[in-house]
Amino acid sequence: MEKLAGGQSGRREISAAVTITAVTAALAVLLIFFPDMPGPTELIAFLFSTIGMK
């Protein structure tokens, strides 16, 4: 990908890193306040069971 004038490519990378960090921090805070939250395996099982796949 060609670099755009004004550092647009770098800005995109920084915003992606900040977004990933913010989502990770939010999940960490949720786990502190709600430690009994189901994990990703239970979430996927729930999603597939609601559409009829067992």
Buried (B, 14 or more C-beta within 10 A) or exposed (E): EEEEEEEEEEEEEEEEEEEEEEEEEEEEEEEEEEEEEEEEEEEEEEEEEEEEEE
